[in-house]
Amino acid sequence: MAVDTQAARTQVAGTQIVDTQAAEQKKILNRLRRAQGQLTAVIAAVEGGGNCRDVVTQLAAVSSALDKAGFVIVSTAMRECIANPDSENSLTVPELEKLFLSLS
C-alpha cells in the first residue's frame, strides 16, 4: 500500500498553519484583553479623579497594548499572504502597507 507523501506533508503543513494561526489569535486576544483591563482602569481613575500622572501612564499602556496587537495582526496577515497568495483573504502589497502605516 503506497502512501501519498505529498498529501501527508500537505496535511501536516495545514495542521501546523492552523495551530500557528490559533496561537497567534490567542496572543492577539490576550493583548486586547489586557488593553481592555487597562482601559477600564483608566476610566475608573478618571471617574474617581485620579492623579494625572497615573492616568496618563495607564493610558500609554493601553495605547501600547493596542499598537502591539495591531502589529501582530498585520504580521500574521503578511505571513498568511506569503504562505497562501491565492487565498480569498489574501491582501495585496499596497493593502498590507496601508494597514501597517495606519498603525503608526
C-alpha positions as CSV (number, residue, x, y, z in Angstrom):
1,M,0.0,0.0,0.0
2,A,1.6,3.3,-1.1
3,V,1.3,6.4,1.0
4,D,0.8,9.7,-0.8
5,T,3.7,11.5,1.0
6,Q,2.9,14.9,-0.7
7,A,-0.7,14.7,0.6
8,A,0.6,13.7,4.1
9,R,3.0,16.7,4.0
10,T,0.3,19.0,2.9
11,Q,-2.0,17.7,5.7
12,V,0.8,18.2,8.3
13,A,1.6,21.6,7.0
14,G,-2.0,22.6,7.0
15,T,-2.3,21.4,10.6
16,Q,0.8,23.5,11.5
17,I,-0.7,26.5,9.8
18,V,-3.9,26.1,11.7
19,D,-2.0,25.6,15.0
20,T,0.1,28.7,14.3
21,Q,-3.0,30.8,13.4
22,A,-4.7,29.6,16.6
23,A,-1.6,30.5,18.7
24,E,-1.4,34.0,17.0
25,Q,-5.1,34.6,17.6
26,K,-4.7,33.7,21.2
27,K,-1.8,36.2,21.5
28,I,-3.8,38.9,19.9
29,L,-6.8,38.2,22.1
30,N,-4.6,38.3,25.2
31,R,-3.2,41.6,24.3
32,L,-6.6,43.0,23.6
33,R,-8.0,41.8,26.9
34,R,-5.0,43.3,28.7
35,A,-5.7,46.6,26.9
36,Q,-9.4,46.3,27.9
37,G,-8.5,45.8,31.5
38,Q,-6.1,48.8,31.4
39,L,-8.7,50.9,29.7
40,T,-11.2,50.0,32.4
41,A,-8.7,51.1,35.0
42,V,-8.2,54.4,33.1
43,I,-11.9,55.1,33.0
44,A,-12.2,54.3,36.7
45,A,-9.3,56.6,37.5
46,V,-10.8,59.5,35.5
47,E,-14.2,59.0,37.1
48,G,-12.6,58.9,40.5
49,G,-10.5,62.0,39.9
50,G,-7.2,60.0,39.8
51,N,-3.8,61.5,39.7
52,C,-3.0,62.9,36.2
53,R,0.4,61.1,36.0
54,D,-1.2,57.8,36.9
55,V,-4.0,58.2,34.4
56,V,-1.6,59.2,31.6
57,T,0.7,56.3,32.4
58,Q,-2.2,53.8,32.2
59,L,-3.4,55.4,29.0
60,A,0.1,55.0,27.5
61,A,0.0,51.3,28.5
62,V,-3.4,50.9,26.8
63,S,-2.1,52.6,23.6
64,S,1.0,50.4,23.6
65,A,-1.0,47.2,24.0
66,L,-3.3,48.1,21.2
67,D,-0.4,49.0,18.9
68,K,1.3,45.7,19.7
69,A,-2.0,43.8,18.9
70,G,-2.3,45.7,15.6
71,F,1.3,44.8,14.6
72,V,0.7,41.1,15.4
73,I,-2.5,41.2,13.3
74,V,-0.7,42.8,10.3
75,S,2.4,40.5,10.6
76,T,0.0,37.5,10.7
77,A,-1.7,38.8,7.6
78,M,1.7,39.2,5.9
79,R,2.7,35.6,6.7
80,E,-0.7,34.3,5.5
81,C,-0.4,36.2,2.2
82,I,3.1,34.8,1.7
83,A,2.0,31.2,2.5
84,N,-1.3,31.4,0.6
85,P,-1.1,34.2,-2.0
86,D,-4.2,32.9,-3.8
87,S,-6.4,32.8,-0.7
88,E,-9.6,34.7,-0.8
89,N,-8.4,36.6,2.3
90,S,-5.1,37.5,0.8
91,L,-4.1,41.1,0.7
92,T,-2.0,42.9,-1.9
93,V,1.3,44.5,-1.0
94,P,-0.2,48.0,-1.2
95,E,-3.1,46.9,1.1
96,L,-0.6,45.4,3.6
97,E,1.5,48.6,3.5
98,K,-1.6,50.7,4.1
99,L,-2.6,48.6,7.1
100,F,0.9,48.7,8.5
101,L,1.1,52.5,8.1
102,S,-2.3,53.0,9.7
103,L,-0.7,51.8,13.0
104,S,1.9,54.5,13.0
